[in-house]
């Protein structure tokens, strides 16, 4: 007697979003099944590993994360090129920390110079993440969007209380947008509704449902992303954009990744512990539906790319 067919039959799928232009462009999303369940549907595009650089040299990063970039962190162009050429970054995320009023309050001209120089020096897609200060970002990000016109970049982030300016800027300049929500599936959907109600195409949205580090409410984060993926596959169009995860920025601010060996002698060498914490965080987010991982340490990037390759059967 034949066994019954117990595979899921999904009615929806994840949107495909194209980032970048020409031969250097990449496509994310497109899945018609849960992660890597190829017997139930298709996974046409692999998860992308992006690497994060800052517009100004960081002062609070641990030595474990600065050592691999020794000599280039004062030059965003050289930093980006090293990420790509030496460490295999498939996308570059420029975080504009230096324009934040509490971290330098640098002018828009600084951001434009950094963004333009990096964009013209790399051949992989570019992501620009604002400072997180609404007033400053509403001033700077429209100028950044205009400066990158024609690059089909990914700009973020738009949240429930501050989205109209970035939506208009991305719409006018032809970019993709990141919608952000505070680890709440209902707010995640609401932000997407607000953005699309303003006329922005759903197939140019990437969702950031907020991610954290392993050990910090991580089970809840996992379930939020997984529930969003299940809703999209069940036909909820407003939950169908691909998901981006800020792995590096979250992991490298927790003590488990950064504590010196002298402070925590039983935790092991931080040069191994930190990259492993980032690798495990990213790998777990991969399993619940992450489509783009923003990472920091080269060893974690290498681990993640190997894992994705094995799961996608691409060697």
C-alpha positions as CSV (number, residue, x, y, z in Angstrom):
1,X,0.0,0.0,0.0
2,X,1.6,3.3,-1.0
3,X,2.3,5.9,1.7
4,X,0.1,9.0,1.7
5,X,1.6,12.2,0.3
6,X,2.3,14.4,3.4
7,X,4.2,17.2,1.6
8,X,2.8,20.7,2.0
9,X,1.2,22.4,-0.9
10,X,1.8,26.2,-0.7
11,X,-0.3,28.7,-2.5
12,X,2.1,31.6,-2.2
13,X,5.8,32.4,-2.6
14,X,8.5,34.9,-1.6
15,X,9.0,37.8,-4.0
16,X,12.1,38.0,-6.1
17,X,14.0,41.3,-5.6
18,X,16.8,42.3,-8.0
19,X,19.7,44.3,-6.4
20,X,22.4,46.0,-8.3
21,X,22.8,46.3,-12.1
22,X,24.3,44.4,-15.0
23,X,26.5,41.4,-14.5
24,X,27.0,42.3,-10.9
25,X,23.3,42.2,-10.0
26,X,21.9,39.5,-7.7
27,X,18.4,38.2,-7.1
28,X,17.1,37.3,-3.7
29,X,13.9,35.5,-2.7
30,X,11.7,33.5,-5.0
31,X,11.2,30.5,-2.7
32,X,8.0,28.5,-2.9
33,X,8.8,26.4,0.2
34,X,10.3,26.7,3.6
35,X,14.1,26.9,3.7
36,X,15.8,24.0,1.9
37,X,12.7,21.7,1.7
38,X,13.4,21.2,-2.0
39,X,10.9,18.2,-2.1
40,X,8.1,20.7,-1.4
41,X,9.0,23.6,-3.7
42,X,11.7,25.6,-5.3
43,X,14.6,27.6,-3.8
44,X,15.8,29.4,-7.0
45,X,18.2,31.9,-5.3
46,X,20.7,31.4,-2.5
47,X,21.0,33.5,0.6
48,X,23.4,36.4,0.1
49,X,26.2,37.2,2.4
50,X,26.9,40.9,2.7
51,X,29.7,42.5,4.7
52,X,29.3,45.7,6.8
53,X,31.6,48.7,6.6
54,X,31.3,52.0,8.3
55,X,31.6,55.5,6.9
56,X,34.1,56.3,9.7
57,X,36.6,54.1,11.4
58,X,34.9,52.3,14.4
59,X,36.1,53.1,17.9
60,X,34.1,50.5,19.8
61,X,34.8,47.3,17.8
62,X,36.8,44.6,19.5
63,X,40.3,43.7,18.2
64,X,38.9,40.4,16.9
65,X,36.8,42.3,14.4
66,X,39.3,45.1,13.6
67,X,42.4,42.9,13.1
68,X,41.2,41.4,9.7
69,X,40.8,45.0,8.4
70,X,44.0,46.5,9.7
71,X,45.2,49.4,7.6
72,X,42.0,49.9,5.6
73,X,39.3,51.0,8.1
74,X,40.0,54.7,7.6
75,X,39.3,54.4,3.9
76,X,35.8,53.0,3.1
77,X,36.8,52.2,-0.5
78,X,39.8,50.1,0.5
79,X,37.7,48.5,3.3
80,X,35.0,47.5,0.8
81,X,37.4,46.2,-1.7
82,X,39.1,44.0,0.9
83,X,35.8,42.6,1.9
84,X,35.1,41.6,-1.7
85,X,38.5,40.6,-2.9
86,X,39.9,38.9,0.2
87,X,36.8,37.7,2.0
88,X,34.3,37.0,-0.7
89,X,31.5,39.5,0.2
90,X,28.6,39.3,-2.2
91,X,27.2,42.7,-1.3
92,X,28.5,45.7,0.7
93,X,26.5,47.4,3.4
94,X,27.7,50.9,4.2
95,X,26.4,52.0,7.7
96,X,26.3,55.8,8.0
97,X,27.1,55.9,11.7
98,X,29.2,59.0,11.4
99,X,26.2,61.3,10.5
100,X,24.4,60.4,13.8
101,X,24.3,63.4,16.1
102,X,25.8,61.3,18.9
103,X,28.6,59.8,16.8
104,X,30.1,62.7,15.0
105,X,27.2,64.5,13.5
106,X,29.0,64.7,10.2
107,X,27.3,66.6,7.3
108,X,25.5,65.2,4.3
109,X,28.6,66.0,2.2
110,X,30.6,63.4,4.1
111,X,28.0,60.7,3.5
112,X,27.7,61.6,-0.2
113,X,31.5,61.4,-0.6
114,X,31.7,58.0,1.1
115,X,28.7,56.5,-0.8
116,X,29.8,57.8,-4.2
117,X,33.4,56.6,-3.8
118,X,32.4,53.1,-2.7
119,X,29.7,52.8,-5.4
120,X,32.2,53.6,-8.1
121,X,34.9,51.3,-6.8
122,X,32.9,48.0,-6.4
123,X,31.1,45.7,-8.8
124,X,28.7,44.1,-6.3
125,X,25.4,45.4,-5.1
126,X,25.4,48.2,-2.6
127,X,23.3,48.7,0.6
128,X,23.2,51.9,2.5
129,X,21.9,51.9,6.1
130,X,21.1,55.2,7.7
131,X,22.2,56.3,11.2
132,X,19.0,55.5,12.9
133,X,18.3,59.2,13.8
134,X,15.1,60.1,12.0
135,X,15.8,63.8,11.5
136,X,19.3,63.3,10.2
137,X,18.4,60.4,8.0
138,X,15.5,62.3,6.5
139,X,17.9,65.0,5.5
140,X,20.8,62.8,4.3
141,X,19.2,59.7,2.7
142,X,17.3,61.5,-0.1
143,X,20.6,63.0,-1.2
144,X,22.2,59.6,-1.0
145,X,19.4,58.0,-3.1
146,X,19.8,60.7,-5.7
147,X,23.6,60.3,-5.8
148,X,23.2,56.5,-6.4
149,X,20.6,56.9,-9.1
150,X,21.0,54.1,-11.6
151,X,22.7,51.8,-9.1
152,X,19.5,49.9,-8.0
153,X,20.8,50.0,-4.4
154,X,19.1,48.8,-1.3
155,X,18.4,51.7,1.2
156,X,17.2,51.5,4.8
157,X,15.4,51.7,6.9
158,X,11.7,52.7,6.8
159,X,9.7,52.0,10.0
160,X,6.2,52.6,11.1
161,X,6.9,56.1,12.4
162,X,9.3,57.3,9.7
163,X,8.9,56.0,6.2
164,X,7.5,58.6,3.8
165,X,10.8,60.5,3.1
166,X,12.7,57.3,2.3
167,X,9.9,55.8,0.3
168,X,9.7,59.0,-1.9
169,X,13.5,59.0,-2.3
170,X,13.7,55.4,-3.3
171,X,10.8,55.8,-5.6
172,X,12.3,58.8,-7.4
173,X,15.8,57.3,-7.7
174,X,14.7,53.7,-8.6
175,X,16.1,51.9,-5.5
176,X,14.9,49.1,-3.3
177,X,13.9,49.8,0.3
178,X,14.3,48.0,3.7
179,X,11.2,48.0,5.9
180,X,11.9,47.7,9.6
181,X,9.8,46.5,12.5
182,X,10.5,45.7,16.2
183,X,10.3,41.9,16.1
184,X,6.5,42.0,15.7
185,X,4.8,40.2,12.8
186,X,1.8,42.5,12.8
187,X,3.9,45.6,12.7
188,X,6.1,44.1,10.0
189,X,3.0,43.6,7.9
190,X,1.7,47.1,8.7
191,X,4.9,48.8,7.6
192,X,4.7,47.0,4.3
193,X,1.1,48.1,3.9
194,X,2.0,51.7,4.7
195,X,4.9,51.7,2.2
196,X,2.9,50.1,-0.6
197,X,0.0,52.5,0.1
198,X,2.4,55.3,-0.7
199,X,2.8,53.7,-4.1
200,X,6.0,51.8,-3.6
201,X,6.2,48.4,-5.4
202,X,6.0,45.4,-3.2
203,X,8.6,43.6,-5.3
204,X,11.3,46.2,-4.4
205,X,10.9,45.7,-0.6
206,X,13.2,43.7,1.7
207,X,11.9,43.2,5.3
208,X,14.0,43.7,8.4
209,X,11.9,42.2,11.3
210,X,14.8,43.0,13.7
211,X,17.2,40.3,14.6
212,X,19.4,39.7,17.7
213,X,22.3,37.5,18.7
214,X,22.2,33.9,19.8
215,X,21.1,33.7,23.4
216,X,19.2,37.0,23.5
217,X,15.6,36.1,23.0
218,X,16.7,34.3,19.9
219,X,13.9,31.7,19.9
220,X,11.3,34.5,19.7
221,X,13.1,36.1,16.8
222,X,13.3,32.8,15.0
223,X,9.5,32.2,15.4
224,X,8.7,35.7,14.2
225,X,10.7,35.2,11.0
226,X,9.3,31.7,10.5
227,X,5.7,32.8,11.1
228,X,6.2,35.6,8.5
229,X,7.5,33.0,6.0
230,X,4.6,30.7,6.7
231,X,2.2,33.6,6.1
232,X,3.8,34.5,2.8
233,X,3.7,30.9,1.6
234,X,0.1,30.7,2.6
235,X,-0.7,33.6,0.3
236,X,-0.3,36.7,2.4
237,X,1.2,39.1,-0.2
238,X,2.2,41.7,2.4
239,X,4.5,39.2,4.1
240,X,6.1,38.1,0.8
241,X,9.2,40.3,0.6
242,X,12.6,38.6,1.3
243,X,14.1,39.0,4.8
244,X,17.4,40.7,5.7
245,X,19.2,40.0,9.0
246,X,21.8,42.3,10.7
247,X,23.9,39.5,12.1
248,X,27.2,41.3,12.6
249,X,26.0,44.4,14.3
250,X,23.9,42.4,16.8
251,X,26.4,39.6,17.6
252,X,29.4,41.9,18.2
253,X,27.8,43.9,20.9
254,X,27.1,41.0,23.3
255,X,29.6,39.9,25.9
256,X,29.6,36.2,24.8
257,X,31.2,37.3,21.5
258,X,33.5,40.1,22.8
259,X,34.5,39.4,26.4
260,X,38.3,39.1,26.7
261,X,39.8,35.8,27.8
262,X,41.1,37.4,31.0
263,X,37.6,38.3,32.0
264,X,36.0,35.0,31.0
265,X,38.8,32.3,31.1
266,X,36.3,29.5,30.8
267,X,34.6,30.8,27.7
268,X,37.5,30.1,25.3
269,X,39.6,32.3,23.0
270,X,37.5,35.2,21.8
271,X,39.2,35.0,18.4
272,X,37.5,31.7,17.9
273,X,34.4,32.3,20.2
274,X,33.3,35.5,18.5
275,X,33.3,34.3,14.9
276,X,31.6,31.1,16.0
277,X,28.9,33.1,17.8
278,X,28.3,35.0,14.6
279,X,28.4,31.9,12.5
280,X,25.8,30.1,14.7
281,X,23.6,33.1,14.8
282,X,23.6,33.5,11.0
283,X,23.2,29.8,10.4
284,X,20.1,29.7,12.6
285,X,18.6,32.7,10.9
286,X,19.2,31.0,7.6
287,X,17.0,28.1,8.7
288,X,14.0,30.3,9.5
289,X,14.1,32.3,6.3
290,X,16.9,34.8,6.1
291,X,17.7,35.9,2.5
292,X,20.5,38.4,3.1
293,X,22.9,38.3,6.0
294,X,24.9,41.3,7.0
295,X,28.1,40.0,8.6
296,X,31.3,41.3,10.0
297,X,34.0,38.8,10.7
298,X,35.7,37.1,7.7
299,X,35.8,33.6,9.4
300,X,32.0,33.8,10.0
301,X,31.5,34.9,6.4
302,X,33.5,31.9,5.2
303,X,31.6,29.5,7.5
304,X,28.3,30.9,6.3
305,X,29.1,30.7,2.6
306,X,30.2,27.1,3.0
307,X,27.0,26.2,4.8
308,X,24.8,27.9,2.2
309,X,26.8,26.2,-0.6
310,X,26.3,22.8,1.0
311,X,22.6,23.3,1.6
312,X,22.1,24.5,-2.0
313,X,24.2,21.6,-3.4
314,X,26.6,24.0,-5.2
315,X,29.8,22.7,-3.7
